[in-house]
Amino acid sequence: MNQKEYSIKQELLAKFAKALGHPARIAICTFLAQQDNCYFGEINEELPIAKATVSQHLTALKEAGLIQGEIETPKVRYCINKENWKLARELFGEFLGQCICKKENACCSPSDNKE
């Protein structure tokens, strides 16, 4: 049986998309992208959610490689993982820019999305 596999780019894009699939994670990344680095407490103050929930979201973003954290006892300092952030930007740009519908009456025309 010949099973098709996803490309490395598709796997990475899905990993990044999944990590960004919650508004709190978007808020965390937005906040961190505007800082050189910051501590957990500063992130927690920015969000209207419990500390444990912030920690879970940070873990998901860290596991996806979009952010990184350094332990500076007794605190943890977080920042954007610039290398993976650049890769994610390129992958999302490539993915979102691939629509081939050039004609106005094509299937992906905004006028066809009436509900």
DOZA-407682 format. One line per field, with one value per residue (C-alpha): residue number from 1; residue in one letter; chain; x, y, z. Coordinates in nm, 2 decimals, padded with zeros to 4 digits. Each point is the difference from the previous one (the first is absolute). Example, Ala and Ser with C-alpha at 12.3 -4.5 7.8 and 13.67 -1.06 7.14 Angstrom:
<nodes>
n: [1  2]
res: [A  S]
chain: [A  A]
c1: [01.23  00.14]
c2: [-00.45  00.34]
c3: [00.78  -00.07]
</nodes>
This chain:
<nodes>
n: [1  2  3  4  5  6  7  8  9  10  11  12  13  14  15  16  17  18  19  20  21  22  23  24  25  26  27  28  29  30  31  32  33  34  35  36  37  38  39  40  41  42  43  44  45  46  47  48  49  50  51  52  53  54  55  56  57  58  59  60  61  62  63  64  65  66  67  68  69  70  71  72  73  74  75  76  77  78  79  80  81  82  83  84  85  86  87  88  89  90  91  92  93  94  95  96  97  98  99  100  101  102  103  104  105  106  107  108  109  110  111  112  113  114  115]
res: [M  N  Q  K  E  Y  S  I  K  Q  E  L  L  A  K  F  A  K  A  L  G  H  P  A  R  I  A  I  C  T  F  L  A  Q  Q  D  N  C  Y  F  G  E  I  N  E  E  L  P  I  A  K  A  T  V  S  Q  H  L  T  A  L  K  E  A  G  L  I  Q  G  E  I  E  T  P  K  V  R  Y  C  I  N  K  E  N  W  K  L  A  R  E  L  F  G  E  F  L  G  Q  C  I  C  K  K  E  N  A  C  C  S  P  S  D  N  K  E]
chain: [A  A  A  A  A  A  A  A  A  A  A  A  A  A  A  A  A  A  A  A  A  A  A  A  A  A  A  A  A  A  A  A  A  A  A  A  A  A  A  A  A  A  A  A  A  A  A  A  A  A  A  A  A  A  A  A  A  A  A  A  A  A  A  A  A  A  A  A  A  A  A  A  A  A  A  A  A  A  A  A  A  A  A  A  A  A  A  A  A  A  A  A  A  A  A  A  A  A  A  A  A  A  A  A  A  A  A  A  A  A  A  A  A  A  A]
c1: [00.00  00.15  -00.09  00.05  00.18  -00.02  00.29  00.23  -00.14  -00.36  00.09  00.17  -00.28  -00.26  00.21  00.03  -00.37  -00.11  00.22  -00.16  -00.35  -00.12  -00.05  00.20  00.30  -00.04  -00.01  00.32  00.19  -00.12  00.12  00.34  00.06  00.00  00.25  00.36  -00.10  -00.22  -00.08  -00.30  -00.16  00.01  -00.18  -00.25  -00.09  -00.08  -00.26  -00.34  00.06  00.14  00.37  -00.03  -00.17  00.26  00.26  -00.17  -00.01  00.36  00.09  -00.19  00.18  00.33  -00.05  -00.09  00.33  -00.16  00.12  00.28  00.05  00.30  -00.01  00.15  -00.08  -00.26  -00.14  -00.04  00.08  -00.18  00.07  -00.09  00.21  00.11  00.12  -00.32  -00.21  00.16  -00.06  -00.37  -00.04  00.15  -00.21  -00.33  00.08  00.07  -00.31  -00.24  00.14  -00.06  -00.36  00.00  -00.34  00.08  -00.34  -00.26  -00.27  00.23  -00.10  00.21  -00.15  -00.12  -00.34  -00.07  00.03  -00.35  -00.19]
c2: [00.00  00.33  00.26  00.37  00.20  00.36  00.22  00.14  00.35  -00.13  -00.16  00.31  00.23  -00.22  00.00  00.38  00.04  -00.23  00.19  00.32  -00.14  00.18  00.37  -00.01  -00.13  00.27  00.26  -00.16  00.01  00.35  00.12  -00.19  00.13  00.35  -00.08  -00.10  -00.25  -00.01  -00.20  -00.23  00.25  00.28  -00.24  -00.10  00.36  00.05  -00.28  -00.04  -00.36  -00.20  -00.06  -00.37  00.06  00.25  -00.26  -00.26  00.24  00.09  -00.37  -00.05  00.29  -00.12  -00.36  00.14  00.19  00.35  00.12  -00.09  00.03  00.01  -00.08  00.28  -00.13  00.06  00.14  -00.10  00.25  -00.04  00.13  -00.06  -00.27  00.22  -00.28  -00.19  00.32  00.09  -00.36  00.02  00.34  -00.15  -00.31  00.18  00.26  -00.27  -00.20  00.30  00.14  -00.31  00.07  -00.04  00.15  00.30  00.06  00.22  -00.27  -00.28  -00.22  00.19  00.33  00.19  00.06  -00.37  -00.01  00.14  -00.16]
c3: [00.00  -00.11  00.27  -00.08  00.26  00.10  -00.09  00.27  -00.08  00.05  00.33  00.13  -00.12  00.17  00.32  00.00  -00.09  00.28  00.26  -00.12  00.01  00.31  00.06  00.32  -00.19  -00.26  00.28  00.16  -00.33  -00.08  00.34  -00.02  -00.36  00.14  00.27  00.00  00.28  00.30  00.31  00.06  00.24  -00.27  -00.24  00.26  00.07  -00.37  -00.02  00.16  00.09  00.29  00.05  -00.06  -00.33  -00.11  00.09  -00.22  -00.29  00.04  00.00  -00.33  -00.16  00.13  -00.12  -00.35  00.01  -00.04  00.33  00.23  00.37  00.23  00.37  00.21  00.34  00.13  -00.32  -00.36  -00.27  -00.34  -00.35  -00.36  -00.16  -00.29  -00.23  00.02  -00.01  -00.33  -00.13  00.11  -00.17  -00.32  00.01  00.07  -00.27  -00.25  00.10  00.00  -00.32  -00.21  -00.12  -00.37  -00.06  -00.22  -00.16  00.17  -00.05  00.13  00.29  00.26  -00.09  00.31  -00.16  00.01  00.38  00.06  00.28]
</nodes>
